[in-house]
Amino acid sequence: MRFDIATLFPEFMESALNESVIGRARKNGVFEAYCHNIRDYTLDKHRRVDDAPYSERQGMLMQPQPIYDCCRAVCGERKPHVIYMSPQGKTLTQSRCLELAQMSDIFILCGHYEGVDQRVLDKITDEEISIGDYVVSGGELPALILIDAIVRTLDGALSQPDCYKDESHFNGLLEYPQYTRPEIWEGEKVPEILLSGNHEKIFQWRHEQSLINTAKKRPDLLRKIELSEEDLCILHKALGGFLKENV
């Protein structure tokens, strides 16, 4: 899988892409990533890529020409899926990450300043993606989050194949609580079931705890999945007044 990232801060992106799980996956050839400086494609002698918007709004807007020329130069005859990281886009989800992981070629545009001239967005982008209902200073951090979320689902990225399937949001639920050594800390003991060695009961406990954890922290997620009668009984027993209409 290949990522091309158009950015004003390629050194920052390179540094982050070489760290931790993603850095190891990149080094091991699980995916390729290339960072391209949009300033390299400006025609301005001062390497400017922004100008004032045609409005009374303060701030600067990224010009279309450097972005378009960057995209054309990088992609050539290739037809990658082009994503613009934007607070106006659809909110990123685990299911969308799994869909994007099936693609072989993705080009990510990182905006800056007050945004990007709409004309180039209309011309090159396939979709806009947001990481949440808030605004950050540029598209670099959202792009890194997107790449990280996609790459960790690829074969060879994690130490154990498919272990990401046990994490929050993969099946619509939040992950169950987890514990490590010591067995007793500050008077609090690890749940006995996890020490039992009974894998079937541990699996059942994890599912129950995922349901309860989701109901407590993100009950909105339960409305998006189909709960069995057994699931509803678990929730009612654990949370008392938890009724079917709540989900």
N, C-alpha and C positions, 0 to 999 in steps of 0.2 A: 504494500500500500504506500502511496506517495502523497505527501502534503507539500504544497507550495504556499508560503506565507508572504504576502505583500505588506510591508510594515515600514514605519519610520525608525524603528529601533531593532534592527536585525541582531545586534550584539546581545541585547537583552534576551531576545527570543532564543538565540543559540545557546546561551548560558543555561536557561531554564530547561531546554529540550535535552540537555546532556546530563541532567541530574536524576537520581532516584530510579524508580521503576521504568519510567519513560526513557531515561538515558540509557539504561541497560538494554531495553528493547531496541532502541535505535542502534546501539553499538552491535547488537546481535543480528541486525538485519531484519527485524520483525516489520519495520516500516522505514521509509525514507522521509526526511524533512529538509526543505531548502528555504532559507530566509532571503528575501529580496528587498533591497532598500528602494523604496519608491522614489527617493530623491535622485537616484541614478538615472531616472528616466525623464526628469524635468528638462525643459528647454530654457529655463531661466538661468542666467549666468551666476546668480547668487544661490542657486539650488533651492529656490522657494517652490513649495508645492501647494501653497494656500493663498487665498485672497478674500477680500470682504464679500459677504453675501449681498445679493440684490434685495435688501430689506433693511428695516431699521434695527434689526437684531444685532447685538454686539457680538464680537468674536470673529473668528476666521473659519473659512470653509475650504476643504480640500478640493483642488481643481481636478477636472476630469482627465485632462491630457496625460499627466504622469502616470495615473492609475491605469488608464487604458493601454498606454504603451508598455507599461510593465507587464500587464496581463498578456498582451500579444507576444512580447519578446519571450516570456517564460513558457507560455503554452505552445507556441508555434502551431503545429497541425493537431496537437492534442486537444481534446474536448473535456477538460475536467469539470467536475461539479463545483460551481463557484458559490461560495458562502460569504456573505457580508455580516460581520459581527455587529449587531445593532440592538439597542433597547426597544426598537420598534418591531423586532422579529418575533417569531413564535418561541415560546420558552423551551429551552432544551430539556429533554426528558431522556430517561434511560432507553426507552423504546426507540427514540429517534437515533440515539447513538448506535444501537444495534443495527439499524437500517443503514446508517452512514458507513458502518464498518464493512458492509458488503461492497462498497464502492472501491475502486482501485486508484482513483485519482481525484484529489480534492484541492482546490485553490481557495485560500482564505484571505479575505481583504480585511485589514485592520484599519479602521478609521481613526481620526484624531481631531483635535480642535472641536468645532461645533458640528462636525459631520462631513459628509461627502456630497458633491454635486449630484443631484438626482439623475442627471442624464447618463452618467457612466454606470450608475447602479442599474438603470433600466436596460442598458446595453449588454452588460456582462454577467449580472448576478442571476443565480437560479433560486436562491432563497436567502432570507435574513434570519439569523438566529440570535436570541437573547439568552443570557444566563440568569435573568431575573428582572423584576420590576424596579430597577434602580439604574443609576448612570455612573459609570467610571470614566476616567480621563481618556481612555483609548481602547482600541479593540484587542490589544496584545494579551492582557490577562484573560479576557473571555476566550480568545483563540487558544490559549494554553489549556484552559479548562476543557474546551471542546476536544482538543487533540488527546489530552490525557484520558478523558472519558471514553473516547473511541478506541484508543490503542490498547487499553487494559482488557478489552474484550477480544483482542486478536490472539490467535494461537501463538504461544511462545512468549507472550508479554509478561505473564505472571508465573510464579514458581510452580503452581499447581494448575493444570488445565481446568478451565471452567469454574475456578473458585470464586470468580466475580458473581456467579449465579447465586451465591449464598449471601450477597450483600444487599443493603437497603435498595429498594425501588426495582430490583430486577423482576420480582414477581408481583409488584404492586404493594408490597408490605415493607415496613421498616425492619431492619435486622434485629435479631434477638440480642439481649445483653450478653457480654462476653467477659471472661475472667481468666486470670493467669496466676502464677505463683507470687506470693505465698498463699497457702491454703486458707490461712486466717490472717487478716490484716485489720488493725484497729478494732479488734473484737468482732469483725464481720467475717463470716465463713462463706466459702464458695458453695453454691447450691449442691446438695448431696447428690442429686441426679447426675451431675457432671462428673462425679467421682465413682459412679456405679459401674461404668464399663458396659452398660446395657445400651447399645447403639440405637435400638428401636425406640426405647423410651426417651433417650436423649433427643432423637429426631423429633419425636412428638412434643417434647418440652420446648424445643426451639420454635416449632410452629406456633404453639400456644403463646409463647412469649413475644413472638413477632406480631401476632394479632393484638395482644394487650398493649404492646409498645406503640403500635400504630394508632390504636384507639385513643391512647392517652395524648400522644404528641401530634398526630396528623390524622384526625378522624375523617377529614375530607378525602383521604386516599381510599378509605374503605368503601366510599360511595362509587368508586370507579371499578371495583372488582366484584365478582360473584362470590358471596359467602355461603357456605353450606350451613345446614341446620346445626351441625356439630360445631362449626365456627361460632355461630350465634350463641350457642349454649356456653361455650368457653368464655365468651365476652360477658355474657349475662352473669355467669357464676363469679368471674373475677372482678367485675366492675359494678355489680349490684344493679343499679338502675339503667344499665345499658340496654336500650330497646331496639328492636328491628328498624323502627322508623328513623333512628339516628343515623343509619347507614344507607 
